């Protein structure tokens, strides 16, 4: 088994049962390090701080009407 970065992501390379070289994203395996947030939260938190901050910004933007303008600007 070998670890390399290919296609912009870390991948685990291995030989399949038929002897062919195969790979999967490291995040699909237990070879990847545990996410720090998951370790610290230990199952006690349903939301990450970064996600809550983004939610707050989106709510504030929608209340001021800027969310609609910014979406239209991005779509055109």
NULO-413371 format. One record per residue (C-alpha): residue number from 1; x negated, y, z. Coordinates in Angstrom, 3 decimals. Example, Ala and Ser with C-alpha at 12.3 -4.5 7.8 and 13.67 -1.06 7.14 Angstrom:
<atom><num>1</num><xx>-12.300</xx><yy>-4.500</yy><zz>7.800</zz></atom>
<atom><num>2</num><xx>-13.670</xx><yy>-1.060</yy><zz>7.140</zz></atom>
END
This chain:
<atom><num>1</num><xx>0.000</xx><yy>0.000</yy><zz>0.000</zz></atom>
<atom><num>2</num><xx>-1.308</xx><yy>3.472</yy><zz>-0.944</zz></atom>
<atom><num>3</num><xx>-0.092</xx><yy>7.026</yy><zz>-0.301</zz></atom>
<atom><num>4</num><xx>-0.385</xx><yy>9.734</yy><zz>-2.986</zz></atom>
<atom><num>5</num><xx>1.299</xx><yy>12.941</yy><zz>-4.026</zz></atom>
<atom><num>6</num><xx>2.939</xx><yy>12.607</yy><zz>-7.433</zz></atom>
<atom><num>7</num><xx>5.602</xx><yy>14.708</yy><zz>-9.079</zz></atom>
<atom><num>8</num><xx>5.424</xx><yy>17.259</yy><zz>-6.268</zz></atom>
<atom><num>9</num><xx>6.192</xx><yy>14.821</yy><zz>-3.484</zz></atom>
<atom><num>10</num><xx>4.387</xx><yy>12.265</yy><zz>-1.378</zz></atom>
<atom><num>11</num><xx>4.965</xx><yy>8.732</yy><zz>-2.571</zz></atom>
<atom><num>12</num><xx>4.194</xx><yy>5.249</yy><zz>-1.284</zz></atom>
<atom><num>13</num><xx>2.769</xx><yy>2.939</yy><zz>-3.947</zz></atom>
<atom><num>14</num><xx>2.970</xx><yy>-0.830</yy><zz>-3.648</zz></atom>
<atom><num>15</num><xx>2.990</xx><yy>-3.991</yy><zz>-5.729</zz></atom>
<atom><num>16</num><xx>6.415</xx><yy>-5.544</yy><zz>-6.217</zz></atom>
<atom><num>17</num><xx>7.205</xx><yy>-9.245</yy><zz>-6.083</zz></atom>
<atom><num>18</num><xx>6.496</xx><yy>-9.515</yy><zz>-9.806</zz></atom>
<atom><num>19</num><xx>3.071</xx><yy>-7.896</yy><zz>-9.391</zz></atom>
<atom><num>20</num><xx>4.030</xx><yy>-4.580</yy><zz>-11.001</zz></atom>
<atom><num>21</num><xx>2.981</xx><yy>-1.299</yy><zz>-9.400</zz></atom>
<atom><num>22</num><xx>5.979</xx><yy>0.559</yy><zz>-7.967</zz></atom>
<atom><num>23</num><xx>6.530</xx><yy>3.678</yy><zz>-5.864</zz></atom>
<atom><num>24</num><xx>9.161</xx><yy>5.296</yy><zz>-3.681</zz></atom>
<atom><num>25</num><xx>9.245</xx><yy>8.706</yy><zz>-1.984</zz></atom>
<atom><num>26</num><xx>7.474</xx><yy>8.577</yy><zz>1.372</zz></atom>
<atom><num>27</num><xx>10.568</xx><yy>10.104</yy><zz>2.983</zz></atom>
<atom><num>28</num><xx>12.433</xx><yy>6.875</yy><zz>2.172</zz></atom>
<atom><num>29</num><xx>10.029</xx><yy>4.883</yy><zz>4.352</zz></atom>
<atom><num>30</num><xx>8.841</xx><yy>4.838</yy><zz>7.932</zz></atom>
<atom><num>31</num><xx>5.364</xx><yy>5.815</yy><zz>6.653</zz></atom>
<atom><num>32</num><xx>6.369</xx><yy>9.491</yy><zz>6.728</zz></atom>
<atom><num>33</num><xx>5.855</xx><yy>11.347</yy><zz>10.006</zz></atom>
<atom><num>34</num><xx>9.023</xx><yy>12.021</yy><zz>11.980</zz></atom>
<atom><num>35</num><xx>10.544</xx><yy>15.467</yy><zz>11.512</zz></atom>
<atom><num>36</num><xx>9.446</xx><yy>17.599</yy><zz>14.482</zz></atom>
<atom><num>37</num><xx>12.966</xx><yy>18.919</yy><zz>15.018</zz></atom>
<atom><num>38</num><xx>14.418</xx><yy>15.417</yy><zz>15.169</zz></atom>
<atom><num>39</num><xx>11.801</xx><yy>14.350</yy><zz>17.727</zz></atom>
<atom><num>40</num><xx>12.300</xx><yy>17.379</yy><zz>19.975</zz></atom>
<atom><num>41</num><xx>16.110</xx><yy>17.363</yy><zz>19.736</zz></atom>
<atom><num>42</num><xx>16.238</xx><yy>13.628</yy><zz>20.520</zz></atom>
<atom><num>43</num><xx>19.800</xx><yy>13.452</yy><zz>19.201</zz></atom>
<atom><num>44</num><xx>21.075</xx><yy>16.271</yy><zz>21.390</zz></atom>
<atom><num>45</num><xx>21.544</xx><yy>18.961</yy><zz>18.723</zz></atom>
<atom><num>46</num><xx>23.820</xx><yy>18.835</yy><zz>15.698</zz></atom>
<atom><num>47</num><xx>22.402</xx><yy>21.960</yy><zz>14.009</zz></atom>
<atom><num>48</num><xx>18.917</xx><yy>23.338</yy><zz>13.339</zz></atom>
<atom><num>49</num><xx>18.199</xx><yy>26.952</yy><zz>14.297</zz></atom>
<atom><num>50</num><xx>17.265</xx><yy>27.839</yy><zz>10.706</zz></atom>
<atom><num>51</num><xx>20.623</xx><yy>26.514</yy><zz>9.478</zz></atom>
<atom><num>52</num><xx>22.539</xx><yy>28.476</yy><zz>12.119</zz></atom>
<atom><num>53</num><xx>20.680</xx><yy>31.673</yy><zz>11.222</zz></atom>
<atom><num>54</num><xx>21.502</xx><yy>31.169</yy><zz>7.542</zz></atom>
<atom><num>55</num><xx>25.151</xx><yy>30.561</yy><zz>8.422</zz></atom>
<atom><num>56</num><xx>25.201</xx><yy>33.819</yy><zz>10.425</zz></atom>
<atom><num>57</num><xx>23.782</xx><yy>35.736</yy><zz>7.458</zz></atom>
<atom><num>58</num><xx>26.353</xx><yy>34.242</yy><zz>5.097</zz></atom>
<atom><num>59</num><xx>29.228</xx><yy>35.101</yy><zz>7.435</zz></atom>
<atom><num>60</num><xx>27.989</xx><yy>38.676</yy><zz>7.831</zz></atom>
<atom><num>61</num><xx>27.583</xx><yy>39.010</yy><zz>4.064</zz></atom>
<atom><num>62</num><xx>31.081</xx><yy>37.700</yy><zz>3.388</zz></atom>
<atom><num>63</num><xx>32.591</xx><yy>40.082</yy><zz>5.951</zz></atom>
<atom><num>64</num><xx>30.940</xx><yy>43.060</yy><zz>4.274</zz></atom>
<atom><num>65</num><xx>31.910</xx><yy>41.903</yy><zz>0.770</zz></atom>
<atom><num>66</num><xx>28.294</xx><yy>41.658</yy><zz>-0.415</zz></atom>
<atom><num>67</num><xx>28.438</xx><yy>37.882</yy><zz>-0.799</zz></atom>
<atom><num>68</num><xx>30.913</xx><yy>38.149</yy><zz>-3.671</zz></atom>
<atom><num>69</num><xx>28.790</xx><yy>40.778</yy><zz>-5.434</zz></atom>
<atom><num>70</num><xx>25.603</xx><yy>38.778</yy><zz>-5.025</zz></atom>
<atom><num>71</num><xx>27.205</xx><yy>35.611</yy><zz>-6.414</zz></atom>
<atom><num>72</num><xx>28.531</xx><yy>37.502</yy><zz>-9.449</zz></atom>
<atom><num>73</num><xx>25.085</xx><yy>39.022</yy><zz>-9.983</zz></atom>
<atom><num>74</num><xx>23.438</xx><yy>35.613</yy><zz>-9.892</zz></atom>
<atom><num>75</num><xx>25.968</xx><yy>34.107</yy><zz>-12.300</zz></atom>
<atom><num>76</num><xx>25.511</xx><yy>36.766</yy><zz>-15.000</zz></atom>
END
